[in-house]
Amino acid sequence: QVQLVESGGGLVQAGGSLRLSCAASGRTFSTYAMGWFRQAPGKEREFVGAISWSGRSIYYADSVKGRFTISRDNAKNTVYLQMNSLKPEDTAVYYCAADNRRLGVSDVRYEYDYWGQGTQVTVSS
């Protein structure tokens, strides 16, 4: 069992930056691939990016590539999402999720086993 708690959301102006954190409980965190998803009002939850358990594989959605960076610190049981050059269309609730896979990463939300409660990110124009 893995419990996930996101933090770091807030209100920021367009062009600004935020860093989200996702703290995980449990000693098996380092064996999980971790993903970030987001959901805007009235829209489906969409993939943002993911990082493998080792950190060697990282994959981003085209909409955030070059602006967002995922990293993880297995010693701290934490995964991060650094968001730069934020745009109003990045406004959403951001969720982290854990996927019990040993190879690579997935952009399919149904393949993730555990989810956090989400943190709101609002980007004003």
KAMO-V222191 format. One record per residue. N is the residue number from 1. SS is DSSP state (H for helix, E for strand, L for the rest). OMEGA is omega in radians with two decimals (999 if undefined). NEAR is the number of other C-alpha atoms within 12 Angstrom. Layout:
BEGIN
n & ss & omega & near
N & SS & OMEGA & NEAR
N & SS & OMEGA & NEAR
END
This chain:
BEGIN
n & ss & omega & near
1 & L & 3.10 & 17
2 & L & 3.04 & 29
3 & L & -3.03 & 23
4 & E & 3.11 & 32
5 & E & 3.11 & 28
6 & E & 3.05 & 33
7 & E & 3.06 & 27
8 & L & 3.10 & 27
9 & L & 3.11 & 30
10 & E & -3.14 & 25
11 & E & -3.13 & 25
12 & E & 3.09 & 25
13 & E & 3.09 & 21
14 & L & -3.09 & 21
15 & L & -3.12 & 19
16 & L & -3.07 & 24
17 & L & 2.99 & 27
18 & E & 3.01 & 33
19 & E & 3.07 & 29
20 & E & 3.05 & 34
21 & E & 3.07 & 35
22 & E & -3.13 & 41
23 & E & -3.09 & 34
24 & E & 3.01 & 34
25 & L & 3.10 & 25
26 & L & -3.08 & 19
27 & L & -3.07 & 16
28 & L & -3.10 & 22
29 & H & -3.04 & 33
30 & H & 3.13 & 30
31 & H & -3.08 & 27
32 & L & 2.85 & 40
33 & E & -3.08 & 43
34 & E & 3.13 & 57
35 & E & 2.99 & 53
36 & E & 3.08 & 53
37 & E & 3.07 & 41
38 & E & 3.14 & 38
39 & E & 3.07 & 27
40 & L & -3.13 & 24
41 & L & 3.10 & 17
42 & L & -3.11 & 10
43 & L & 3.08 & 12
44 & L & 3.04 & 13
45 & L & -3.06 & 22
46 & E & -3.14 & 30
47 & E & 3.07 & 34
48 & E & -3.14 & 39
49 & E & -3.13 & 41
50 & E & -3.14 & 43
51 & E & -3.13 & 40
52 & L & -3.09 & 35
53 & L & -3.11 & 32
54 & L & -3.05 & 25
55 & L & -3.06 & 27
56 & L & 3.13 & 17
57 & L & 3.10 & 22
58 & E & -3.06 & 29
59 & E & -3.10 & 29
60 & E & 2.95 & 27
61 & L & -3.12 & 24
62 & L & -3.06 & 14
63 & L & -3.10 & 20
64 & L & -3.09 & 28
65 & L & -3.11 & 21
66 & L & -3.14 & 18
67 & L & -3.09 & 25
68 & E & 3.11 & 31
69 & E & 3.09 & 31
70 & E & 3.03 & 38
71 & E & 3.12 & 34
72 & E & 3.06 & 36
73 & E & -3.07 & 23
74 & L & 3.11 & 27
75 & L & -3.14 & 17
76 & L & -3.12 & 19
77 & L & -3.04 & 29
78 & E & 3.00 & 37
79 & E & -3.05 & 44
80 & E & 3.00 & 37
81 & E & 3.08 & 41
82 & E & -3.08 & 28
83 & E & 3.13 & 36
84 & L & 3.11 & 24
85 & L & -3.06 & 25
86 & L & -3.12 & 30
87 & L & 3.09 & 26
88 & H & -3.14 & 19
89 & H & 3.02 & 23
90 & H & 3.13 & 38
91 & L & -3.09 & 28
92 & E & 2.88 & 32
93 & E & -3.09 & 35
94 & E & -3.11 & 41
95 & E & 2.92 & 42
96 & E & -3.09 & 47
97 & E & -3.12 & 46
98 & E & -3.08 & 46
99 & E & -3.08 & 35
100 & L & 3.10 & 25
101 & L & -3.08 & 23
102 & L & -3.09 & 20
103 & L & 3.00 & 19
104 & L & -3.13 & 23
105 & L & 3.13 & 32
106 & L & 3.02 & 34
107 & L & -3.10 & 30
108 & L & -3.00 & 22
109 & H & -3.08 & 28
110 & H & 3.13 & 17
111 & H & 3.13 & 20
112 & L & -3.00 & 27
113 & L & -3.07 & 23
114 & E & -3.09 & 27
115 & E & 2.97 & 31
116 & L & -3.08 & 30
117 & L & 3.09 & 21
118 & L & 3.06 & 29
119 & E & -3.04 & 32
120 & E & 3.00 & 26
121 & E & 3.13 & 36
122 & E & -3.13 & 29
123 & E & -3.13 & 27
124 & E & -3.12 & 19
125 & L & 999 & 16
END
